[in-house]
Amino acid sequence: MTAFDMLSEPIRKYIRDQRWESLRPIQEAAIQKIIPNDTNYVLISRTASGKTEAAFLPILSKVNFKEQGVKVLYISPLIALINDQFMRVEKLCAYLDVPVTKWHGEASKGAKERLLKTPEGIVLITPESLEAMFVNKPHNIHHLFSTAEYVVIDEIHSFLGSDRGVHLQSLLQRLQKINKKKFSTVALSATISDENKYAELKDFLGDPEHTKVIRDTTPKPINAVFKYFEGTTSELPLDLIKDLYVRTRDSKVLVFPNARGRVEEVAVKLKRISEKVGGHSNYFSHHSAVDKEVREYVEFFAKKSVHENFCISCTSTLELGIDIGNVDEVAQIDATHSIASLIQRVGRSGRREGKSSNLFLYATDRWSLLQSMACWLLFKDQYIEPFPVNDQPYDVLVHQLLSIVKGSSGMTLAQLLEDLTTNRTFKNIKVEEISEIIHYLTEIDFLEKLGNEYIIGIEGEKVVNTKDFYTLFHTPVFFRVISQGVKIGELPLSTQTIIDQNVYLSARIWKIKDIDYQSKKIEVIPAKDGKKPLFFGDPADTASKIREKMLEILISEEKYDFLDEAGEEIIRQMRKDFSVYGIKSYLTDRPLFSGNNKLTFYSFAGSKVNKTLHFVLNRIGISNQLYDSESEFELDFSKKKEFILMLKDLNLNNVNLDEALTELIEHSPDILNFSKWGIYLPVHYQIKLLKNRHFDFEGCNEFIRNLNFVENQ
């Protein structure tokens, strides 16, 4: 029996009405596996290959929606993605007369009330909205989802390796506990390629023995052009903007700079050029600080623009699968921190069958060019960096512990321990450790013990009774930006938000005239003084494999057909600069430059190893300055001999790290900013978080052990 024949008649009619010539490979495979089995599946296939339908076609054919209760729960990382997928899923479900409900902070109250009155069909929800229900209306969880048969997780790669992902794992475990029978999970991803990581991916879904991966390996041709324009941190080079304009003026384009301010700069400058030369006016900016209605208009405009070209300058808000129709080209400005992010972005173009994806990458710094090349070459070798695994999520445990207590009318220690120890998310945290954390939370008044039961304490109430509680990520404080009574968008409170400073927002430049901290409002007027707006990026960790590839490029003589002349010249110069070291192995040899009374060490190590080495060197009395994007350490020239000898003899297994990390936490408490809930843990658990998530002492130790200094001749 063919995959098409296995589908229910209403679904077959939907496919005929859509005039599909055939099913996509991932859809064929998913239908044949999901319909006859109750196994969990992870569907891995490139962007725009039909993964959503690959999950829903078989599920809708299989599930009996006439039975009472919500039968399918679709979990998405973004509200915007839910709103987008809602239309696709609703159109499909109309053939079965199955209701579809959005459940998030911006969704219709009436639709939610109807669902509560008559639980049925499919619900689209974010983890945070699910958490809010567990905390505030736990009876609704039972009422709505205790008969769920399927959970579909979209863009699962966006959860992996993060606290938010661990949070989702815990929520799935808690959902499974209240379910009358075991539900199956289908997860969707575009960017997981390392088969060695499938075990961890299966473990994420909570039942590795009954989880299988279906991967469509059909290649997607990608045309790439890398261009180099020397720039500064304050402003993009005018020649780059002009080149970008010429290359994209007759296309549908997404441009991905790496910072929100730069997103606005690109939109403003391209629009100005277009106005001068009589081009189209469809230049937009799209990021989380742009007003929601403006963002939705931009998405709607792009989706309906069959005959009109457009250019959207955006952050990762358009990196995930929001459908904005067909995009011809993607431009990336400077290096992404990961291969996964680069490929996710490139995949937004050439979505039509038989079309190539097109990437223009612009580098404004030589190290950014080198890193971009490394990411691209590794991807062509079918390598995508693995996601980090958080085996002992003590900070998420704190959050879930408070959530469980808040959602109950009081719990005994035995009940709490039972709930947490049977949750596979916390399987590597000992029962004694959980007890100790509960005791500590009681000491700091986050919990209070009444008789044999725990309730939320006075200090805990201040945290639990806020919207911010439902998230595992830090939410920046956003101020409304108003001009003459009209809301322009929002800006996060930062060093940039000062009176008379110019800022980019909604593809225009504004001058800040007033800041009302009490009402969280910024008053602006159009800027006409020509003063350059400032913006600040948020650097992320880069993997060791990428840095090693950067060094491999520098000691190679290979030429690359995707580089322009300026890029070729920069790489030639860098190769010449590093040729003085006589590097033989990119795995172990590392340059040490002596000259001009200066000592510079190039580690070509991942960000975590660099941060660890920086910390260790300072701890043992060798002061240094780290520039992570260049993997460059600057040291006092007089410490050269000491530095070389120290690293040759150093074994981090013999260093009292706990004492050093305790002092670090005392003197720099913001070191824990990567963990929203870690600050509520006893110090020795905060130390564990630093060891596991911020630093990489094991990786650093191995790096030092294999290190071979090569000095300039």
C-alpha positions in Angstrom: 0.0 0.0 0.0 1.4 3.4 -0.9 1.7 6.2 1.6 -1.1 8.2 -0.1 -3.4 5.2 0.2 -2.7 4.9 3.9 -4.2 8.3 4.5 -7.9 8.9 5.4 -10.2 10.0 2.5 -10.6 13.6 3.8 -6.8 14.0 3.9 -6.5 12.5 0.4 -9.1 15.0 -0.8 -7.1 17.8 0.7 -4.0 16.7 -1.2 -5.9 16.4 -4.4 -7.5 19.9 -3.9 -4.0 21.4 -3.3 -2.9 19.8 -6.6 0.2 18.3 -5.2 1.9 16.2 -7.8 3.4 13.9 -5.2 4.3 13.6 -1.6 7.7 14.8 -0.4 10.2 12.2 0.7 9.9 13.1 4.4 6.1 12.9 4.1 6.2 9.5 2.4 8.4 8.1 5.1 6.5 9.6 8.0 3.1 8.4 6.8 4.4 4.8 6.5 5.9 4.9 10.0 3.5 7.0 12.1 0.1 5.5 11.0 0.9 1.8 12.0 3.0 2.6 15.1 2.8 4.5 18.4 6.5 5.1 18.5 8.0 8.6 19.0 9.5 10.0 15.9 12.0 12.8 15.1 11.6 14.1 11.5 14.7 15.7 10.2 14.5 17.4 6.8 15.7 20.7 5.3 13.7 23.9 5.6 10.5 24.0 3.4 10.5 20.3 2.7 7.0 19.8 4.2 7.8 18.6 7.7 4.6 20.1 9.3 2.5 18.1 6.8 4.7 15.1 7.3 3.6 15.1 11.0 0.0 16.2 10.6 -1.1 14.1 7.5 -0.6 10.7 9.3 -1.7 12.0 12.7 -5.0 13.4 11.4 -5.6 10.2 9.4 -5.0 8.1 12.5 -6.6 9.9 15.5 -10.3 9.6 16.3 -11.3 13.3 16.9 -14.9 12.3 17.7 -13.7 11.3 21.2 -13.8 14.0 23.8 -10.7 15.9 24.8 -7.8 17.6 23.0 -6.2 14.9 20.9 -3.1 16.7 19.6 -0.9 19.3 21.2 1.4 21.3 18.9 4.3 23.0 20.8 6.2 25.8 19.2 9.1 28.0 20.3 7.5 31.2 19.0 4.0 32.8 19.2 4.5 34.1 15.7 5.2 30.6 14.4 2.0 29.4 16.1 0.0 32.2 14.4 1.6 31.2 11.1 1.1 27.4 11.5 -2.5 27.9 12.8 -3.6 28.9 9.3 -1.9 25.9 7.7 -3.2 23.4 10.2 -6.7 25.0 10.3 -7.0 24.7 6.5 -6.0 21.1 6.7 -8.3 20.3 9.6 -11.3 21.9 7.9 -11.5 18.7 5.7 -12.1 16.7 8.9 -14.2 19.3 10.7 -11.6 19.3 13.5 -11.3 22.5 15.5 -7.9 24.1 16.0 -7.2 26.5 18.9 -4.3 28.9 19.6 -3.4 29.2 23.2 -0.9 31.9 24.1 -0.9 35.4 25.7 -2.0 37.1 22.5 -4.7 34.5 21.5 -8.5 35.1 21.5 -10.0 34.8 25.0 -13.3 33.6 23.4 -11.6 30.7 21.6 -9.9 29.6 24.9 -13.3 29.7 26.7 -14.9 27.7 24.0 -12.1 25.1 24.3 -12.5 24.9 28.1 -16.3 24.4 27.7 -15.8 21.7 25.1 -12.2 20.2 25.0 -11.6 18.9 21.5 -9.4 18.9 18.4 -5.9 20.4 18.3 -4.2 23.1 20.5 -1.2 25.1 19.4 0.8 26.4 22.4 4.2 27.6 23.7 6.0 25.9 26.6 5.5 29.1 28.6 1.7 29.1 28.2 1.7 25.4 29.2 3.7 26.3 32.3 1.3 29.1 33.2 -1.5 26.6 33.1 0.3 24.2 35.3 0.9 27.0 37.8 -2.4 28.9 37.8 -5.0 26.5 36.5 -3.7 22.9 37.0 -7.2 21.5 36.7 -7.3 22.8 33.1 -4.3 20.7 32.3 -6.2 17.6 33.4 -9.4 18.8 31.8 -7.9 19.6 28.4 -4.9 17.3 27.9 -5.4 14.1 29.9 -6.7 12.4 26.7 -4.0 13.7 24.3 -2.7 11.1 21.9 0.0 13.1 20.1 2.4 16.0 21.0 4.1 17.6 18.0 7.2 19.7 18.8 8.1 22.2 16.0 11.7 23.4 15.5 13.0 21.1 18.3 16.6 22.2 17.5 15.7 25.7 18.9 15.1 24.0 22.3 18.1 21.7 22.4 21.0 22.6 24.6 19.2 25.3 26.5 17.4 25.8 29.8 14.2 26.3 27.8 14.7 22.9 26.3 15.2 21.3 29.7 12.0 23.1 30.8 10.1 21.6 27.9 11.4 18.2 28.8 10.1 18.6 32.3 6.7 19.8 31.1 6.4 16.8 28.7 7.1 14.5 31.6 4.5 16.3 33.8 2.0 16.1 30.9 2.7 12.3 30.5 2.0 11.8 34.2 -1.5 13.3 34.1 -2.3 11.5 30.8 -4.7 8.6 30.9 -2.6 6.6 28.5 0.9 7.2 26.9 0.9 9.8 24.2 3.3 9.7 21.3 5.6 12.6 20.3 6.7 13.7 16.9 9.5 16.3 16.8 10.5 18.4 13.7 13.9 19.8 12.9 15.9 21.1 10.0 19.4 21.3 11.3 20.5 18.1 13.2 22.9 16.1 11.0 25.2 14.3 13.4 23.9 10.8 13.8 26.1 10.4 16.9 23.8 12.8 18.7 20.6 10.9 17.9 20.8 9.1 21.3 20.7 12.5 23.1 17.9 13.6 20.8 15.9 10.5 21.6 16.6 11.0 25.3 15.1 14.5 25.1 11.7 13.0 24.2 11.8 11.0 27.5 11.6 7.5 26.0 14.7 6.7 24.0 13.8 3.0 23.6 10.7 3.9 21.7 11.9 6.8 19.7 13.2 6.7 16.1 14.7 9.2 13.8 13.5 9.7 10.2 15.9 11.8 8.2 15.6 13.0 4.6 19.1 13.3 3.2 18.0 14.8 -0.1 20.6 17.5 -0.8 19.5 21.1 -1.4 21.9 23.0 -3.8 23.2 26.2 -2.2 24.9 29.0 -4.2 27.2 31.0 -2.0 29.1 34.2 -2.6 31.4 35.7 0.1 32.3 39.4 -0.1 34.7 41.4 2.0 34.3 45.1 2.9 36.6 46.5 5.6 34.3 48.1 8.3 34.1 49.4 11.8 32.0 48.5 14.8 30.0 51.8 14.6 28.8 51.7 11.0 28.6 49.4 8.0 30.8 50.4 5.0 28.9 52.4 2.4 30.3 50.2 -0.4 28.8 47.1 1.3 25.4 48.8 1.5 25.6 49.8 -2.2 26.7 46.3 -3.2 23.9 44.7 -1.2 21.4 47.1 -2.8 22.5 46.2 -6.3 22.5 42.5 -5.6 19.0 42.5 -4.0 17.0 45.3 -5.6 15.2 42.9 -8.1 14.7 40.1 -5.6 12.8 38.9 -2.6 15.4 39.0 0.2 16.0 38.4 3.8 19.1 40.2 5.3 20.4 38.8 8.6 22.8 41.2 10.5 23.9 40.0 13.9 22.6 42.8 16.1 19.2 44.5 16.4 20.7 48.0 15.8 22.5 46.8 12.7 19.2 45.4 11.4 17.7 48.9 11.6 20.8 50.4 10.0 20.5 48.1 7.0 16.8 48.8 6.5 17.3 52.6 6.8 20.3 52.8 4.4 18.9 50.4 1.7 15.6 52.3 1.8 17.4 55.7 1.3 19.4 54.4 -1.7 16.2 53.0 -3.2 14.4 56.3 -2.8 17.3 58.1 -4.5 17.4 55.9 -7.5 13.7 55.3 -7.9 13.6 51.7 -6.7 10.8 49.9 -4.8 9.9 51.1 -1.3 9.4 47.7 0.3 12.3 47.8 2.8 11.4 46.6 6.3 13.0 45.8 9.7 11.8 42.8 11.7 12.9 42.0 15.3 11.3 41.5 18.7 11.4 45.3 19.5 9.4 46.2 16.5 5.7 46.6 17.3 3.8 43.4 17.0 1.3 44.8 14.4 4.1 46.1 12.3 5.9 42.7 12.4 2.7 40.9 11.4 2.1 43.4 8.5 5.7 42.7 7.3 5.1 39.0 7.3 1.7 39.4 5.6 3.2 41.7 2.9 6.0 39.3 2.1 3.6 36.3 1.9 1.2 38.0 -0.5 3.9 39.7 -2.6 3.9 37.4 -5.6 4.8 40.1 -8.1 6.4 42.7 -5.7 10.0 42.5 -4.6 10.9 43.2 -0.9 13.8 43.3 1.5 13.4 42.4 5.2 16.3 43.1 7.5 15.8 40.8 10.5 17.2 39.1 13.5 16.6 35.4 14.3 12.8 36.3 14.5 12.7 35.1 10.9 15.3 32.4 11.2 12.7 29.8 12.2 9.9 28.5 10.0 7.5 31.4 9.8 6.0 31.2 6.3 6.7 34.5 4.4 6.3 32.9 1.0 9.1 32.5 -1.5 12.4 34.2 -0.8 15.0 34.4 -3.6 18.1 35.2 -1.6 19.5 35.4 1.9 22.2 37.9 2.9 24.2 37.3 6.1 26.3 40.2 7.4 29.3 38.9 9.4 29.7 35.5 10.9 27.0 33.6 12.7 28.2 32.0 15.9 27.1 28.5 14.7 26.9 26.5 11.6 23.3 25.5 12.5 22.2 29.2 12.6 23.9 29.9 9.2 22.2 26.9 7.5 18.8 27.6 9.1 19.0 31.1 7.6 20.2 30.1 4.2 17.3 27.5 4.1 14.8 30.4 4.1 15.6 30.9 0.4 14.9 28.7 -2.6 11.9 27.1 -0.9 10.2 26.1 -4.2 10.9 22.6 -5.4 13.8 22.5 -7.8 15.1 25.9 -6.7 18.6 26.5 -5.2 19.1 28.4 -2.0 21.2 31.6 -2.5 23.6 33.0 0.1 25.4 36.4 0.0 27.7 36.7 2.9 29.3 40.0 3.7 32.2 40.2 6.1 33.5 43.5 7.6 36.3 42.1 9.6 39.0 39.5 8.6 38.3 37.2 11.6 34.6 37.3 10.8 35.4 36.3 7.2 37.6 33.5 8.4 34.9 32.2 10.8 32.2 32.4 8.1 34.4 30.4 5.8 35.1 27.8 8.5 31.3 27.4 9.1 30.6 27.1 5.4 33.3 24.5 4.7 32.3 22.4 7.7 28.7 22.4 6.6 29.8 21.3 3.1 31.6 18.4 5.0 28.1 17.7 6.5 29.2 18.8 10.0 26.8 20.7 12.3 28.0 21.3 15.8 26.4 19.1 18.5 24.1 20.8 21.0 25.3 20.9 24.6 23.8 18.4 27.0 22.7 19.6 30.5 22.8 16.5 32.6 22.3 18.2 36.0 19.9 21.1 35.5 19.8 22.2 39.1 18.5 25.7 38.1 15.6 24.3 36.1 14.8 22.0 39.1 14.4 25.1 41.3 11.9 26.6 38.8 9.9 23.3 38.4 9.9 22.8 42.2 8.3 26.2 42.7 5.9 25.5 39.9 4.7 22.2 41.3 4.2 23.7 44.8 2.4 26.8 43.4 0.1 24.5 41.4 -0.9 22.6 44.5 -2.6 23.6 47.7 0.4 22.3 49.6 2.8 19.3 49.2 4.6 17.0 51.6 8.3 16.4 51.2 7.6 12.8 50.1 5.2 14.0 47.4 7.6 16.6 46.1 10.5 14.1 46.0 8.2 11.6 44.2 7.2 14.2 41.6 10.8 15.2 40.9 12.6 11.9 41.1 10.1 10.3 38.7 10.7 13.1 36.2 13.4 11.8 33.8 14.5 15.4 33.2 16.2 15.3 36.7 17.3 11.7 36.6 21.0 12.6 37.2 20.2 14.7 40.3 20.3 12.7 43.5 17.3 12.6 45.9 19.6 14.0 48.7 20.5 17.0 46.4 16.8 17.7 45.8 16.1 17.6 49.6 19.0 20.0 50.2 17.7 22.4 47.6 14.2 22.3 49.1 15.7 23.0 52.5 17.7 25.9 51.1 14.6 27.4 49.4 12.8 27.2 52.7 15.7 29.0 54.5 15.5 31.9 52.0 11.7 32.1 52.3 11.0 30.8 48.8 9.2 27.9 50.4 7.4 27.8 53.7 6.6 24.7 55.8 3.2 24.5 57.3 2.9 21.3 59.4 4.0 18.5 57.0 3.3 20.5 53.8 5.3 23.0 51.8 3.7 26.1 50.3 5.2 29.1 48.5 6.9 31.4 51.0 6.8 35.2 51.2 9.9 35.8 49.0 8.8 33.1 46.6 5.4 34.8 46.1 7.2 37.8 44.8 8.8 35.7 42.0 6.1 33.2 41.3 3.2 35.7 41.0 4.7 37.5 37.9 4.4 36.7 34.2 8.2 36.5 34.1 8.0 33.3 36.2 6.8 31.2 33.3 10.0 31.6 31.3 13.4 30.0 31.7 15.2 32.8 29.8 15.9 36.3 31.0 13.4 38.8 29.7 14.9 42.2 29.1 13.0 45.3 30.4 11.4 46.8 27.3 10.3 50.5 27.1 7.5 51.6 24.8 8.8 54.0 22.1 6.4 56.8 21.3 6.5 59.7 18.8 3.8 62.3 19.0 1.5 59.9 20.7 2.0 57.1 18.2 3.7 53.8 19.3 6.8 53.1 17.1 7.9 49.9 18.9 9.9 48.9 21.9 13.5 49.1 23.0 15.3 47.2 25.8 16.8 49.3 28.6 20.5 49.4 27.9 23.5 51.8 27.8 22.0 52.9 24.5 18.8 54.4 26.0 20.0 57.8 27.0 18.5 61.2 26.2 19.8 62.8 23.0 21.1 59.5 21.7 20.0 58.4 18.2 18.5 55.0 17.8 17.4 52.8 14.9 13.8 51.5 15.1 11.2 50.5 12.5 13.6 51.3 9.6 14.1 54.9 10.7 16.5 56.9 12.9 15.0 58.6 16.0 16.4 60.9 18.7 15.5 60.1 22.3 14.0 63.2 23.9 12.7 61.8 27.2 12.7 58.6 29.2 10.0 57.9 31.8 11.3 55.1 33.9 8.1 54.8 36.0 5.8 54.2 33.0 8.6 52.6 30.9 8.1 55.0 28.0 10.6 56.6 25.7 9.6 59.7 23.8 11.4 60.2 20.4 11.4 62.5 17.4 12.7 61.9 13.9 16.5 62.5 14.0 17.8 65.0 11.6 21.3 65.9 13.0 23.2 63.2 11.2 24.5 61.8 14.5 25.3 58.0 14.1 23.1 55.7 16.2 24.9 53.2 18.4 24.0 49.6 19.0 25.4 46.7 20.9 25.7 43.0 19.9 25.3 40.0 22.1 28.1 37.5 21.3 27.5 33.8 21.7 29.8 30.8 22.1 31.6 29.4 19.1 32.5 25.7 18.9 36.1 24.4 19.0 35.7 22.6 15.7 35.0 25.9 14.0 38.1 27.6 15.4 40.2 24.6 14.4 38.9 24.9 10.9 39.8 28.6 10.9 43.4 27.6 11.6 43.3 24.8 9.0 42.3 27.4 6.4 45.2 29.6 7.4 47.8 26.9 7.0 46.3 25.6 3.7 47.1 26.7 0.2 43.6 25.9 -1.1 41.7 28.5 -3.1 37.9 29.0 -2.7 35.6 29.8 -5.6 33.0 31.4 -3.3 35.4 34.2 -2.3 35.5 37.6 -4.0 38.9 39.2 -4.8 38.9 41.4 -1.7 38.2 38.2 0.4 40.9 36.3 -1.3 43.4 39.1 -0.6 42.5 39.2 3.1 42.9 35.4 3.4 46.3 35.7 1.5 47.4 38.4 4.0 46.3 36.3 7.0 48.1 33.3 5.6 51.2 35.4 5.2 51.0 36.7 8.7 50.7 33.2 10.2 53.3 31.6 7.9 56.0 33.0 10.2 55.1 30.4 12.8 55.7 27.2 10.7 52.5 25.6 11.9 52.4 21.9 11.0 49.2 20.7 12.8 46.0 22.7 13.2 45.0 20.4 16.0 47.9 21.0 18.4 50.2 23.8 17.1 49.3 27.3 18.4 51.0 30.6 17.5 52.8 32.6 20.2 53.8 36.1 18.9 56.6 38.0 20.6 57.5 41.5 19.5 57.1 45.2 20.2 57.2 44.4 23.9 54.0 42.4 23.5 53.1 38.8 23.9 50.1 37.5 21.9 48.8 33.9 22.1 46.3 32.6 19.5 44.5 29.6 21.0 42.1 28.8 18.1 39.9 27.2 20.8 36.2 27.3 21.3 34.7 30.1 23.4 34.2 28.0 26.5 37.8 26.8 26.5 39.0 30.4 25.9 36.9 31.7 28.8 38.2 28.8 31.0 41.8 29.5 30.1 41.3 33.3 30.7 40.0 32.6 34.1 42.7 30.0 35.0 45.5 32.3 33.9 44.2 35.2 35.9 43.8 32.9 38.9 47.4 31.7 38.8 48.7 35.3 38.5 49.2 35.7 34.8 47.0 38.6 33.9 45.7 38.5 30.3 43.1 40.1 28.0 40.9 37.8 25.9 39.4 38.7 22.5 37.3 35.7 21.9 36.3 36.3 18.3 40.0 36.2 17.3 40.9 33.6 19.9 43.5 36.0 21.0 45.1 36.4 24.4 47.2 39.5 25.1 49.8 39.1 28.0 52.5 41.0 29.7 55.7 40.3 27.6 57.7 40.0 30.9 55.6 36.9 31.8 56.5 35.0 28.6 58.7 32.4 30.2 56.4 32.0 33.2 53.4 31.6 30.8 55.0 28.9 28.7 56.3 26.9 31.7 53.1 27.3 33.6 51.0 25.9 30.8 53.4 23.0 30.1 53.1 21.9 33.7 49.5 22.9 34.4 47.0 20.2 35.3 43.5 21.6 36.2 42.7 18.4 38.0 45.2 19.6 40.7 43.8 23.1 41.0 41.3 24.0 43.7 38.6 25.2 41.3 35.8 25.3 43.9 37.6 27.9 46.0 38.4 30.0 42.9 34.8 29.8 41.6 33.3 30.7 45.0 35.4 33.9 45.0 34.4 34.6 41.4 30.7 34.3 42.3 31.3 36.6 45.3 33.1 39.3 43.4 31.2 39.0 40.0 27.7 37.7 40.7 26.7 38.6 37.1 28.8 35.7 36.0 25.6 33.6 36.6 23.5 35.7 34.1 23.4 32.8 31.8 21.1 31.0 34.3 17.9 32.8 35.3 17.2 30.5 38.3 20.7 29.6 39.3 20.9 32.6 41.7 18.4 30.9 44.0 20.7 27.8 44.5 23.2 27.2 47.3 26.7 28.4 46.2 28.1 24.9 45.7 25.4 24.2 43.1 26.1 27.6 41.5 29.7 26.3 41.2 28.4 23.2 39.4 26.5 25.3 37.0 29.6 27.3 36.2 31.6 24.2 35.6 29.0 22.5 33.4 27.6 25.5 31.5 29.9 28.5 31.5 33.3 27.0 31.6 34.9 23.8 30.1 37.6 22.7 32.5 37.8 19.2 31.0 38.1 20.6 27.5 40.6 23.2 28.6 42.7 20.6 30.4 42.8 18.5 27.2 43.7 21.6 25.2 46.6 22.4 27.5 47.8 18.8 27.5 48.1 18.7 23.7 49.3 22.2 23.3 52.4 22.9 21.3 53.6 26.5 21.2 55.0 27.7 17.8 56.7 31.1 18.0 57.3 33.6 15.2 60.7 33.3 13.6 
